[in-house]
Amino acid sequence: MSRRTAEQTRRLILDAALQLLLERGASAGVQHIRLQEVLRAVGLTSGAAYRIWSDQDQFHRDLAVEMMGLRVSAPTASATAAIADFVEHGGTIDDVIRAATRDHVEYAAQFHRRPESQDSHVFITALALRTAAGSWPELRAAAAARHEESIDAFSRFYSELLLRFGYRMREPFTVRDLAEAMAALGEGFAVRAAEGLEHPIIALDDDPTEWTLFGIAARGLATAFIERFDDGATADATTNEGAAPAADPLPANRSR
């Protein structure tokens, strides 16, 4: 049997360490994942590890960067599934906002309610590590790359929805501005979920369907950022180029 290469050994150790990190959560960062413990789990000696990392701190930095790059599914996968029926069968933009935001709330809450949900644990753990990214340049770069990937994905997601439902961005905003604002709002509520706080559910007098607080807040953002364009116009939803004069904005009294 051939010996493992250094990269195969590194991958074996990091995969085991990532599994431990997801099982325990990121409440103490990566420092509570001890290299010796991981080595015992995979049946390796200290010598194998220290040929790759010079010390525990270097291992932790590598582990944090690996965690930041880990994804179980695409950034928009859960939201896309949540709104599919409304997109395909004639729902309204309000239906889409309500469904997507409720999905995000339930997705983040799985961190506590469904410990086996690896997708939610990856999201929350990466989010927790991002808050400490300033201390390590490597982690800061990995966090920025993860954020950029998510913003690009949601910018495309929102652009497609705006065109499908007949909306454009209000000047001077771009669809990236919308994606950044929605991400900040959604991540804030995800942090609340990681703390174990219940998400408020709101019943509106003029709407028989309950809304999450995130949904109402996201709906308010949408009202500020987007507006309708005439049915006969061709518009670039990301920049307003070619858009006709705006009709009424999203109704203001109705509300990942």
C-alpha positions as CSV (number, residue, x, y, z in Angstrom):
1,M,0.0,0.0,0.0
2,S,1.4,3.4,-1.1
3,R,2.1,6.0,1.5
4,R,0.0,9.1,1.7
5,T,1.3,12.3,0.2
6,A,1.6,15.4,2.4
7,E,-1.5,16.8,0.8
8,Q,-3.5,13.6,1.4
9,T,-2.5,13.7,5.0
10,R,-3.4,17.4,5.3
11,R,-6.8,16.7,3.7
12,L,-7.5,13.7,6.1
13,I,-6.7,15.8,9.2
14,L,-8.6,18.9,8.1
15,D,-11.7,16.9,7.1
16,A,-11.7,15.3,10.5
17,A,-11.2,18.6,12.2
18,L,-14.0,20.2,10.2
19,Q,-16.3,17.5,11.3
20,L,-15.4,18.1,14.9
21,L,-15.9,21.9,14.5
22,L,-19.4,21.4,13.0
23,E,-20.4,19.0,15.8
24,R,-19.3,21.4,18.5
25,G,-20.2,24.7,16.9
26,A,-18.1,27.9,16.7
27,S,-18.8,29.3,20.1
28,A,-15.1,29.2,21.0
29,G,-13.8,29.6,17.5
30,V,-11.4,27.0,16.1
31,Q,-9.1,27.0,19.2
32,H,-11.1,24.3,20.9
33,I,-10.2,21.8,18.1
34,R,-7.0,20.4,19.4
35,L,-4.6,18.9,16.8
36,Q,-3.7,16.0,19.1
37,E,-7.4,15.0,19.4
38,V,-7.8,15.1,15.6
39,L,-4.7,13.0,15.1
40,R,-6.1,10.3,17.5
41,A,-9.4,10.3,15.6
42,V,-7.6,9.6,12.3
43,G,-4.9,7.3,13.7
44,L,-1.9,9.5,13.0
45,T,1.1,10.5,15.0
46,S,2.2,14.0,15.9
47,G,5.1,13.7,13.4
48,A,2.7,13.5,10.5
49,A,1.0,16.7,11.4
50,Y,4.1,18.7,12.3
51,R,5.5,18.0,8.9
52,I,2.6,20.1,7.6
53,W,2.0,22.7,10.3
54,S,4.8,24.1,12.4
55,D,2.5,24.7,15.5
56,Q,-1.1,24.6,16.7
57,D,-1.7,28.2,15.7
58,Q,-0.8,27.5,12.1
59,F,-3.2,24.5,12.1
60,H,-6.0,26.6,13.5
61,R,-5.5,29.2,10.8
62,D,-5.6,26.6,8.1
63,L,-8.7,25.0,9.7
64,A,-10.5,28.4,9.9
65,V,-9.8,29.1,6.2
66,E,-11.0,25.6,5.2
67,M,-14.2,26.2,7.2
68,M,-14.8,29.5,5.4
69,G,-14.6,27.8,2.0
70,L,-16.9,24.9,2.9
71,R,-20.3,24.9,1.3
72,V,-22.9,22.1,1.3
73,S,-25.0,23.8,-1.3
74,A,-25.1,26.9,-3.5
75,P,-25.8,30.2,-1.6
76,T,-29.3,30.6,-3.2
77,A,-30.3,27.0,-3.3
78,S,-32.6,27.1,-0.3
79,A,-34.3,30.3,-1.3
80,T,-34.8,29.1,-4.8
81,A,-36.6,26.0,-3.6
82,A,-38.7,28.0,-1.2
83,I,-40.1,30.3,-3.9
84,A,-40.4,27.9,-6.7
85,D,-44.2,27.4,-6.6
86,F,-44.8,31.2,-6.6
87,V,-42.4,31.8,-9.4
88,E,-43.9,29.0,-11.6
89,H,-47.6,29.5,-10.7
90,G,-48.2,33.2,-10.7
91,G,-47.4,34.4,-7.2
92,T,-46.7,38.0,-6.3
93,I,-43.5,39.6,-5.3
94,D,-44.8,39.8,-1.8
95,D,-45.4,36.0,-1.9
96,V,-41.8,35.6,-2.9
97,I,-40.4,37.9,-0.2
98,R,-42.5,36.2,2.5
99,A,-41.5,32.7,1.5
100,A,-37.8,33.4,1.0
101,T,-37.4,35.2,4.3
102,R,-39.4,32.6,6.3
103,D,-37.2,29.9,4.7
104,H,-34.1,31.8,5.8
105,V,-35.4,32.1,9.4
106,E,-36.2,28.4,9.5
107,Y,-32.9,27.5,7.9
108,A,-30.9,29.5,10.5
109,A,-33.0,28.0,13.3
110,Q,-32.0,24.5,12.3
111,F,-28.6,25.2,13.9
112,H,-30.3,24.5,17.3
113,R,-33.5,22.6,16.3
114,R,-31.9,20.0,13.9
115,P,-28.3,19.3,15.0
116,E,-28.0,16.9,12.0
117,S,-28.5,19.7,9.5
118,Q,-25.0,20.2,8.2
119,D,-26.0,22.9,5.8
120,S,-27.3,25.2,8.5
121,H,-24.3,24.4,10.8
122,V,-21.9,25.3,8.0
123,F,-23.7,28.6,7.4
124,I,-23.8,29.6,11.1
125,T,-20.2,28.4,11.9
126,A,-18.8,30.3,8.9
127,L,-20.8,33.4,9.9
128,A,-19.4,33.2,13.5
129,L,-15.8,32.9,12.2
130,R,-16.3,35.9,9.9
131,T,-16.9,38.0,13.0
132,A,-13.4,37.2,14.1
133,A,-11.8,37.5,10.7
134,G,-9.9,40.7,11.5
135,S,-7.4,38.9,13.7
136,W,-6.0,36.7,10.9
137,P,-5.2,38.1,7.4
138,E,-5.7,34.6,5.9
139,L,-9.1,34.3,7.4
140,R,-10.1,37.9,6.5
141,A,-9.2,37.1,2.8
142,A,-11.2,33.8,2.9
143,A,-14.2,35.6,4.6
144,A,-14.1,38.3,1.9
145,A,-14.1,35.6,-0.8
146,R,-17.0,33.8,0.7
147,H,-19.0,37.0,1.0
148,E,-18.2,38.0,-2.6
149,E,-19.4,34.6,-3.8
150,S,-22.7,35.0,-1.9
151,I,-23.3,38.5,-3.1
152,D,-22.6,37.6,-6.7
153,A,-25.0,34.7,-6.5
154,F,-27.8,36.7,-4.8
155,S,-27.3,39.6,-7.3
156,R,-28.1,37.2,-10.1
157,F,-31.0,35.7,-8.1
158,Y,-32.6,39.1,-7.5
159,S,-32.0,40.3,-11.1
160,E,-33.9,37.3,-12.4
161,L,-36.7,37.9,-10.0
162,L,-37.0,41.6,-10.7
163,L,-37.3,41.0,-14.5
164,R,-39.7,38.1,-14.0
165,F,-42.1,40.2,-11.8
166,G,-41.7,43.5,-13.7
167,Y,-39.5,45.5,-11.4
168,R,-36.3,47.5,-11.7
169,M,-33.9,49.1,-9.3
170,R,-34.6,52.6,-8.2
171,E,-31.9,55.1,-9.0
172,P,-29.2,55.4,-7.9
173,F,-29.3,51.8,-6.4
174,T,-27.9,48.7,-8.1
175,V,-29.0,45.1,-7.6
176,R,-25.7,44.6,-5.7
177,D,-26.7,47.3,-3.3
178,L,-29.9,45.4,-2.7
179,A,-28.0,42.1,-2.2
180,E,-25.6,43.7,0.3
181,A,-28.4,45.2,2.3
182,M,-30.4,42.0,2.3
183,A,-27.3,40.0,3.3
184,A,-26.6,42.3,6.3
185,L,-30.2,42.0,7.4
186,G,-30.4,38.3,6.9
187,E,-27.1,37.7,8.7
188,G,-28.2,39.8,11.6
189,F,-31.2,37.6,12.1
190,A,-29.1,34.5,11.7
191,V,-26.9,35.7,14.5
192,R,-30.0,36.0,16.7
193,A,-30.9,32.4,15.7
194,A,-27.4,31.2,16.7
195,E,-28.0,32.8,20.1
196,G,-31.1,30.7,20.4
197,L,-33.5,33.6,20.3
198,E,-37.0,33.0,18.9
199,H,-37.8,34.9,15.7
200,P,-40.9,37.2,16.0
201,I,-43.9,36.3,13.9
202,I,-46.2,39.1,12.9
203,A,-49.9,39.1,12.0
204,L,-51.0,42.0,9.9
205,D,-54.6,43.3,9.9
206,D,-54.8,43.4,6.1
207,D,-53.0,40.1,5.4
208,P,-54.3,36.7,6.5
209,T,-50.9,35.1,6.2
210,E,-48.4,35.6,9.0
211,W,-45.0,37.2,8.3
212,T,-41.7,36.8,10.0
213,L,-40.1,40.0,11.3
214,F,-37.3,39.5,8.8
215,G,-39.9,39.3,6.0
216,I,-41.4,42.6,7.0
217,A,-38.0,44.2,7.2
218,A,-37.0,42.8,3.8
219,R,-40.2,44.0,2.3
220,G,-39.4,47.4,3.6
221,L,-36.0,47.3,1.9
222,A,-37.6,46.1,-1.3
223,T,-40.0,49.1,-1.3
224,A,-37.1,51.4,-0.9
225,F,-34.9,49.8,-3.5
226,I,-37.2,48.7,-6.3
227,E,-40.0,50.0,-8.5
228,R,-42.2,48.7,-11.3
229,F,-41.5,49.4,-15.0
230,D,-44.1,49.4,-17.8
231,D,-45.0,46.0,-19.3
232,G,-43.9,47.1,-22.7
233,A,-40.4,48.2,-21.7
234,T,-37.2,46.2,-21.7
235,A,-35.1,47.0,-18.7
236,D,-31.8,45.9,-17.2
237,A,-32.9,45.1,-13.7
238,T,-29.4,45.6,-12.3
239,T,-28.8,49.2,-13.4
240,N,-32.2,50.6,-14.7
241,E,-30.7,50.9,-18.3
242,G,-33.5,51.0,-20.8
243,A,-36.2,51.1,-18.2
244,A,-39.5,52.9,-18.8
245,P,-40.9,55.5,-16.4
246,A,-41.8,53.8,-13.1
247,A,-45.3,52.9,-12.2
248,D,-46.4,52.3,-8.6
249,P,-43.8,50.8,-6.2
250,L,-44.4,47.7,-4.2
251,P,-47.5,48.3,-2.0
252,A,-46.2,49.6,1.3
253,N,-48.9,48.2,3.7
254,R,-48.3,44.5,3.0
255,S,-45.5,42.3,4.2
256,R,-33.3,32.7,3.7
